[in-house]
Amino acid sequence: GAVVSQHPSRVICKSGTSVKIECRSLDFQATTMFWYRQFPKQSLMLMATSNEGSKATYEQGVEKDKFLINHASLTLSTLTVTSAHPEDSSFYICSALSGNTIYFGEGSWLTVV
Amino acid sequence: GENVEQHPSTLSVQEGDSAVIKCTYSDSASNYFPWYKQELGKRPQLIIDIRSNVGEKKDQRIAVTLNKTAKHFSLHITETQPEDSAVYFCAASDHTGGFKTIFGAGTRLFVKA
């Protein structure tokens, strides 16, 4: 099946700094990707829909200026957590649409200290 | 907004018994209902899915039923094994309207040997 890769798998950053997470579709082109956040023992919460060549569509309650999404190519979407705080520590996972099938990345653990 | 409710949050069964997890969804436009199994810190793994034009689907020990009128769908696992122990998520998506997938809260299944 199709492969979606995320990088980094784990990252630790200092409070107040920004961190970028990449989501790549390795063997297909994805005009649409999705970003989720998952706190421990909780569900995957959709943050935004990333659309290639246009602005992302954010879910209610998600700050677009804090969680910057860029989908500049058909194989790459990036999520930048700006001015990170400890409460942003979470598992971030992307998914990409190929045909009518969704493929998930491996996820990225973010720890803000 | 769209909402998917999932019950129970925790389910403990004896090996060999059946397990049933139930979900309801709010968005009548939803037409695709996947079920995922997730191990801690890993990406969700699709285990079975059902589309709105089908009422039931079975794959070996796993079956899913869908009642579109009531907006209910359920996962049935028969002859449970200890390796079935994991967190299971139901989800609902509109495959004609953007493929945005909304997840249920998850069910932690314990299968006791």
Boltz contact constraints between the chains, C-beta under 6 A:
constraints:
  - contact:
      token1: [A, 43]
      token2: [B, 103]
      max_distance: 6.0
  - contact:
      token1: [A, 43]
      token2: [B, 105]
      max_distance: 6.0
  - contact:
      token1: [A, 43]
      token2: [B, 106]
      max_distance: 6.0
  - contact:
      token1: [A, 44]
      token2: [B, 103]
      max_distance: 6.0
  - contact:
      token1: [A, 49]
      token2: [B, 100]
      max_distance: 6.0
  - contact:
      token1: [A, 97]
      token2: [B, 99]
      max_distance: 6.0
  - contact:
      token1: [A, 100]
      token2: [B, 95]
      max_distance: 6.0
  - contact:
      token1: [A, 104]
      token2: [B, 43]
      max_distance: 6.0
  - contact:
      token1: [A, 104]
      token2: [B, 44]
      max_distance: 6.0
  - contact:
      token1: [A, 106]
      token2: [B, 43]
      max_distance: 6.0
  - contact:
      token1: [A, 107]
      token2: [B, 43]
      max_distance: 6.0
